[in-house]
Amino acid sequence: VITVSCSRGRARHVSLRSRASGPPVDSLRACPLPLAVCADMAATSLPAWLILKPRAGTFRAFSTAMSPATRSPRPALRTTERTSKPERALRRKALPPRTEKMAVDQDWPSVYPVAAPFKPSAVPLPVRMGYPVKRGVPMAKEGNLELLKIPNFLHLTPVAIKRHCEALKDFCTEWPAALDSDEKCEKHFPIEIDTADYVSAGPSIRNPKARVVTLRVKLSSLNLDDHAKKKLIKLVGDRYCKSTDVLTIKTDRCPLKRQNYDYAVYLLTVLYHESWVSV
């Protein structure tokens, strides 16, 4: 609203006020300008004042687009069918373990055909394992985690081993008739390889000691002359036993057993060829 006060043809007071609130934008007393010019100047400064200096009375509108069609439908109530008491009793009844259904002459290889963790419901033995608390007995097999940690040999019973041997006979050859004594075996197969496998009671079935490979061979079985034999004995050091004439090479540097075996054979080959070198 623009208010103009005039007296004797001159503008005495020109003020600009907003209906919402706020002081007058401009106040001119004894303005020498004409009335129309003052009104135009006051009207052009109105939008800038409303934008730069908002007051408490300024109205700001916020709106959100909402459509009734976008509302998610309310989920329907779940309807459950009522069951009779005998049916509920059958549902809650747990089945008996397999051990109670087994016959006395149960075919055990069919229960444990391959290596598997311990199953308390399939082993009809009162197995207990664990630390006894307060001088009591160890924990039973039901829910016993200690029995699950260790490997077992329930799949390697005498009956199962016999069946495995019968199945592998078709893929095996007969033992040579000429090798009827240990002396003949040592003569035709002079190199002897020793390895060991371990069963660990831990979270892993791998044992670091299983990687060790020991190679034994008699120097008399190798094609060596006097010079090559003396040089080979100097190269191997204390690995040669003079009383038994056996050279022992033990390898455990590689992580796998096969790698250590190849390394032992490689060392024997290098020693043999190096012993024949003469400077």
Secondary structure, DSSP 8 states (H G I E B T S, - for coil): -EEEEEETTEEEEEEE--SSS---S--EEEE-S-HHHHHHHHHHTHHHHHHHS--TT----------GGGS-------------HHHHHHHH-----GGGT--TT--HHHHS-S-----TTT--S----S--STT-----STT-SHHHHS---TT--HHHHHHHHHHHGGG-----TT--SHHHHHHH---EEE------SSS-S--GGGG-EEEEEEGGGS---HHHHHHHHHHHGGGEETTTTEEEEEE--SSSHHHHHHHHHHHHHHHHHHHT---
